[in-house]
Amino acid sequence: MLKKIILVFIVIFISVTCSGDQGFRIFHDSEHKLIYKNSICNPNGEFPQMVIIPFLKRAAQIVPRCNTYPKHKTALAMMVFYQQWVDHFGDDHGLVKEMLEDTVIEWDLKKKKFKKAYSLYGEKKENINIIGLAKPGNYIWVWAAYGKISETSLMHELVHQALRATTGSGDPDHEGDIYSGWTWEHTSMINKAKKTLRAFNI
């Protein structure tokens, strides 16, 4: 019963938030329907496994186990990100859409140690544990935290990739002053996207 209620909310959310040719509707493409249907995680296979993400043409996720994360949840998370991006910044040339459709997400059960990184406010940190990394070539590595996508850094890493797609730089120091691109509005957008995912228990 709960799953049916969530599905109804998702359908309503998609219908209400879409307008024109931007938002969720631009991902609805039956051309790759057979690929999406046949690309499933095999619990008896070797891990990590790559699974095609539905509605996003060439997008895929690499999972360390089948319940991290079901492909439909990852697809919805990416669509929520795109809707928020369009609402805040637009995507007239489709660069962010193109980036999402060509993204590979690698989910990991362990954090990574990094020699140098920046905090959200541009402070340089050394030898720290990181929970996400946006790499060139639309490749994202994310620590699969706490069982829900909303609690991971996926939205954060997608902002880096969207900035790279639209400005040529992923802006590694975020709201800091060294690189340009990331503003308080991007941080606000991430928080809104995460709240939407939490409303769907994702």
C-alpha positions, 0 to 999 in steps of 0.5 A: 500500500505504501509503495502505491501511495509513493508511486502516486505522489511521484506521478503527481510530482512529475506532472505538476513540476513539468513545464514546456520542454524542460524538467522530467518530460524531456527524459521520457524516451521509449527508444531505450526501453528494452535496454532499461528493462534488461539491465538489472543487478544480478545478486548472484553475479560478481560485484561491483556491477554496472547497471543502466539508469532508466530514462537517461540514455547513456547513464549508468551506475556501478553498485557494490551490491544490488540494494545500493541503489535500485536504478529507479531511485537513482533515476528519480534523484537525477531527475529531481536534480535536473528540475531544481537546476532548471528552476534555479539556473535554466538549461536553454542549451541542454548542456546539463541534460546532456551531462546527466544523460552521459553520467556514470555514478560509482557507489562505494561502501567506504570513504576515500582519503584525499590529500587536499580538498576544499570545504564548502566555504573554500577552506583548504583541508589536507588528508581528509576523508571525502564522501564524493568526487566529481571527475572529468568525463562525467564520472562521479564517485559517491560514498553510499551513506546511510542507505538513502540517496538523499543522505549522500553527496550525489546532489553536491557532485552533480552540481560540480558536473553541471558547472563543468558542463556549463562553465568549463570548471567544476569549481572545487572550492565551492563558495570560496573565492579562488574559483568562480561558479558555485554560489550560495544559490547552488548550495540552496538548490542542493538542500531543496533537492535533498528535501524532495528526495526525503519526501519520497523516502529516497 
